[in-house]
Amino acid sequence: MKIIIAGAGEVGFHLAKLLSYESQEITLIDPNKKSLAHADNQLDIRVVKGDATSIAILREARVDSCDLFIAVTSSETTNITICVLAKQLGAKRTIARISNTEFIRHKDEVGFTKFGIDELISPEALAASEIELSLKQSSFNETYEFEEGALSMAGLTLSRSATFVGKTVKEAAEVFPEIHFVPIAIQRFGTQYTTIPRGDTVFKRGDTVVFITSEGGAEELCKLSGKVNREIKDVMILGGGQIGFKTARDLSAKGFNVKLLEGNRDRAFDIADVLTKVLVINSDGRNVDLLDEENIADMDAFIAVGPNSETNIMSCLVAKSKGVKKTIALVENMDYFDLSHSIGIDTLINKKLLAANNIFRYIRRGEVVAMTKLSNLNAELLEFEVKSTSAVCNKSIKSIDFPRTAIIGGVIRNGVGMIALGSFKIQAGDRVVVCCLLKSIKRVEKLFI
């Protein structure tokens, strides 16, 4: 697939990096010589120096033969303009990064596709949604919903109190036959290897396990794993940038008690004027005495989404030391994921990864409706829509020639999520959630074409 990315900033570079690993033909456009030189040296891609709003530059990038054009510069108006031009010059599909979430809410009403923009994404809005979902499923390290919760992904680390520790997957299924969840990926404690569990796979203490759950499965999983899904009501947010603002606005609208710490005085007053239900405090959050004064120990959750990853991590650690049960940190450096989990931060958010997940489904073959990469695990979760011509259509799961490095986690039929076992027969129109290691993605995609 020929893909052009306009913008070599943090999101553009990360996308180019991930897509180049997929052996896609990538062209990166940016006017900044230094940013392009870094990308050119680090990645196996083609770079074009120039302004992507220039028709001559777009033609130099061979936009007329482009399968996917992604505009992720720091300016949403520039991204919209670039996508309109790219579409008119022959790009098959265009995606624009925006920050104004009103555009997403009203995209059908406005009709962006008429202008030549096929999809809009907002990394900041995706991050705010991810935070809200993490608070909803507070006992899990990682969460993701398919079809508004018809099926959900839940990741957790098994403690000694987990009922199924020491049992095989098959033994656990026999003991708990009515369970509404299934394990789809395991990473052993102290290793970097991801395995797709089979019937004889043994659950061990310290394992990081990812499950797919249907309705009621999250509650069952909490009970059996020794976790408590506490209700979260009082929330403290560090950082009043776009993510912090959107998170505070959305949570306060849903009845949460929100305190927001913002170091910039003018920004703090601006937020206070708009978010009248939020208590806004002019502080950068690194003052431990101030956190104590603001009763951080009484908070149910602490969310650090400031511009500095290290400050976010350290602030979450301070919150943990004060007894806060749920901590969420925004981090830009992907290398921090392993470290931060090991020292006790519950959930990590990376907007580059969220944006990449949202875009990746457009390069997958088959009718991919949604997808997410599992943090720290060399695996992807994909939701395929089954067509009448798909190889899996009208077949039971056990009769499908499925690679051992992939597993069907569940099926959504007519809006209802189901944990699908071997005898389950897949039908046209079903939405099938599959977890697979990266090496088996191409084989899995062929089954759903």
N, C-alpha and C positions, 0 to 999 in steps of 0.2 A: 504494500500500500504506500502511495506517495503522500506524505504529510508535510505541510508547511506550518511552522510556528512563528508568529510575529511577536517578538518580545523575549529578550534573553535575561529577564529578571529571575527571581527565585522560582516562580511557578513555571515559567517558560523553560528554564534550564533543567529543572527537575523532570518536566514532561519529556524533553528531548532525551534526557538520560535514560528514563524508563523505556521510552519507545525505541531507542536505539538498541537496547538489549533484546527487543523483540524482532530484530532484523528488519525493521521498517526503513523505508527510504525517507530520511528526515532532512529538511532544509530549515535553518533558523535565520530569521531576519532581525536585525537590530542596528540602530545608528551608532551604538557605543562600541568602539573598536576594542576596548579592554574586555568587555563582557563577551564579545564574539571570540576573541583570542583564547579566553579561558575555555569556552565551549569547544572550540576547534581543537585545542590541545588535549582535552579530556575525553571527547566523544568522537565516535566514528560517524560524523554527520557533515553535511554541506552547510556553509555559512555564507550569508549575503549581507554586506554592510550597506545600510541605507534606511530611509524612512519607508515603512510599509504602506503609507498612504500614497506613495508615488506609484503611478501605473507602470512606469519604466522599471522600477525595482521589482514589482510583482511579476512582471513579464520575465525579468532576469531570473527570478526564482521559479519560473515555469508554472505559473499558477493555472494555466489552461489545462494542464494534465494532472492537476492535484485532486486526490480523492478526499482529503480532509484538510481544511484550513482552520487553524486555531489562533485567535488573536487574544493574547494575554499580556498586553502592555499595562502599565500602571494607570492609563487613562481609559475610562469606559467609553467616552465619546470617540476616541481614536479607534478603539477596538470595534465599535459599531460601524464606523466609517470604513475601516479596512475590510470587514466581512462583506459589506455591501459591494465594495469594489471587486473583491475576490470572486464573489458569486457571479457578477456580471462578466468577469473575465474568464469564467469557465470552471471554477472550483465546484466540485460535486456537492460537498457538505461544508458548512461553516459553523464555528462555535465562537462566541464572544464572551470574554470575561467582563462582568459588570460589578459594580458595588451597590448600585441603587436597586434594592430588592423589590421595589414597586414594579420594575420592568418584568420581573419573573412572575409576580402575582397577576399581572394584567397582560401577559404576553399574547394570549389568544385574542383578547379584546383589541389590542393594538395591531396585532397581525405582523409580527416581526418577520415571519417567513415570506411575506409579500415583498419585504425590503431585500431579502436575500440572507437572512440570519436564521439558521435552522435550530440553534440551541443557545441558551444563555446560561452561564454559570457564575456563581458568586462564591469564591472560597470562604469569605467571611460569613456568609449566610449558612453555608454548609457546616462551618465550624460551630456556629451558634446552635444549629439543629443537633449536631453531634453531642454537644454539651447537655442540651435538654434531654436527649435520649439517655445519656449516661446517668443523669439524676433520677430519671424514671426507673431505671434498672440499677439501683445504687450498689448492689452487692457484686456486680460483675465488672471485670477490668475492661471489657470491650463489648460493644453492642452494635447491632445493625438490624433494621427492620425491612422486611419485604412486604410489599402491598399493604402498607399502613398497619403492620403488625400481624398479618395473617400467619406469617412465619417470622421468627426472630432468631438472630445469632447472638449467643452469649458466650463470652470467654471468661474463664476463671482458673485460679491455681488451686489444686487440690490440697487440702489440709489433712491432718491426721484424723479429724472428726468426720471426714466424708465417708458416708456409708459404703460406697462401692470401692474404696481403696482396697487393693489386694484381690479384687474380683476381675475376671475377664469380662469383656463386653457382653458375651453370650450369657455368662452367669448372672450379670447384673440385670439383663433383660428378662431372665427367668424369674428372678426374685421380685422384680418390679414390672409385671407384664402390662400394666395399664399406663405406663409412663408416657408422657407426651414430649419426649425429647430424645435426641440421638447424638452421640459424639461423631464429629466429622474430621477433627484434626487434633493431634497431640504433639507437644514438644516436651521431651524428657527434661527433667531438672538438670541444669548444668550443661546442657548440650544446645547446639544450634540446629539440630536436625528435626525436621517435621515429618511425621508419619500419618498416613491415613489409617485409622483403626479398623481392624477386622474382628471377627468373633473371638479369636484367641488372644487379642491384645489385652494386657493386664493394666488396669489403672494403678498408678503408683503415687505415693505422697510426693508433692512438689511438682507434679506434672502440670503444665499449662494445657488445658483442654478447651476446645471450642465445640459448642453444641448448637444444634438447630432445635428450636422449640416451637410447638404449636400452642394454641390457646391454653393457658393454665400450666404450661410446661415450665415457665420461669419460676413460678412459686414452688413447684415440685422439686426443681433442681436446687433451689435454695435450701429446702428442708433436708434433702439427701446429702448435700455437700457441706452442711453445717454452717451455711451462710445465713445472714439475716438481711432481708431486703427492707431496710429502714425507710420510713416515710421521711422525705426531706422537705422542710418548710422554711428554715432560716438559712440564707445563703449570703456569703461575702464574696465579692468579685474584686480582684485586683486588676486595674487597667481599664481606662475608659475610651479605648480606641474603638474601631468599628465592631470588632467581635464582642468586646465588653459591653458596649452600648446596646447592640442587638440582643445579647443574652439578658441583660438587665431589663430591657423593655419587654421582651417576651415572657420572662419568668414573672415579673411583677404583674403583667396582665393576666397571668394564670393563678394569681393568689399567693405567690411566694413572697416572703419578707426578704427584701434585698438591700444590702449595703454595698456601695460601690466606692472603691478607693481610686482616686485619680490625682497624680502628682502635679499636673499642670493646672494652675489656679483658674485661668480663663476657661479651659475645657471643662473643669469641674462645675463652674457656674453655669455654663451652657447646658450641660447634661441635666443639672438640677432644675433648670427652667423647663426642660422638655419632659423629663421623667419625674413627675410630681409625686409618684408613689414610691420612689426609690430614695433612700437616704444616701446622699453623695457626700463623701469626706475628702477634703483636699490633702492627700498624703500619698507618698509613693509605695506605701505598704511594707517597706523594709524596717520600719521602726517597730520593734517588738513591743515596747511599752505602749505605743499607740494601739497596737492590735489587742493588747490586754485590756486597755481602756474601752475598746469597742466590743468587748466580750466575745473575742474569737472562740473561746472555749465553749460558748453556748451555740455556736454555729453547727448546722448539720452538714454543710458543705462549704469548701473554699475553692474558688476557681481563679487561677492566675493566668491572665491573658494579656500581660503587658508586652512591650516590644522586645524585651530581653529574655531569652530562654533561661539563662542561668538564674536570673532574679526570680522567674516564675517557679523554677524548681526549688530554690532555697526557701521561698515563701511558703510553698506547699509543705516542705519539711518542717518549717516552724509551726504551721497549722496542725500537722500530724502530732507534733510534740505537745501541743496544747489539747489534744484529744478530739480533734475534728475527724469524723469517720470517713468522709468522702472528699478526696482531693483530686483536682483536675488541673493539669498544666498544659499550656500551649508551648510547644517547642518547635524550633525551626530546624535544628540539627537532628537528622535521622539517627545518628549514632547514639543519641541520648536515650533512645527507647529502652534498650537492655538495661542500662545503668539505672535509669529512674525507676523502673519496675522493681529492681532488686533492692533498692533502698527505701521502698515503701510508698511511692506515689501511685494512686489507684488507677488513674486514667490519663493518657497523654493524647493531645490533639495536635495534628500537623496539617495545616491547611493546604500545603503542597500535595500531600498524599490524598487528601479528600478531593481536591480538584482533579488529580490524576485518575482516581477511581471513577469519578463522574464522567470523564472523557474516554477512559479506556473501553467502555462498552461499545463505543462506535468503531473500534478497530477489530473487535472480536467477530468471528464468523458465526452465522446462525442468528436467530432472533433473540439477541441479548437485551433483556429489559432493564436489568440492574446488575451491578457488580461491586465488589469491594475486595481489597487486598487485606490479608490478615497481618496485623502488626507483628513483626519479629518472626513470622512464619512464612516459609517459602511456598505460599499457597494463595489461591484466589477462590472467592465465592462468586458464582455466576448464576443469574436467573435467566433461563431460556424459556421462550414461548414455543411450544411444540406445534409444528405445522403438520398437515396431513401427509406431506412428503418426507417428514423427518424419519430417520432410521429407527428411532425409538417408539414411534407412534404405533399404538395397538399391540405393544409388547409388554410382558411382565418384566419387572426390573431384573429378576434373576436370569432371564433369557437374553438380556442385552450383553453384547461383548464389550463390557466396560473395563477400562484399564484399572489395574490394582492400585494405582496411585491417584484414584479419583473415587468419589462416593456421592450418591444421591442422598441429600439430607432431608428433603421434603418436597411435597407437591402442593401447589395452590390450584384448586379447581372451583370455579364459580365463586371466587373470593374467599373460599374456606381453606385454611392451611391444614395439611395432614402429614404425619410422619409416615413415609412410604417404605414398607418392607418388601422382601423379595417377591411376594405373590401379587403385589400391586400392579395393575395394568395401566399404562400411560395412554392418554387419549389426546387427540388434536384439541388445541386450545388450552391444555394444561400449562401451567408455569412451573418449571422444574428447577429447584435450587441444587446446584452441584458444587462440591468442594473438590478442587484438584490441585496437585502440585504443578508447578510451572511446566515441567517437562511433558505433562500429559494433556495440556490445554488443546493442542491442535487435534489430537485424537477425539477428545470430547466434543469439540466444535463440530466435527464432521457428522457426529450422531444427531445433531439438531439442525442441520442445513435443510 
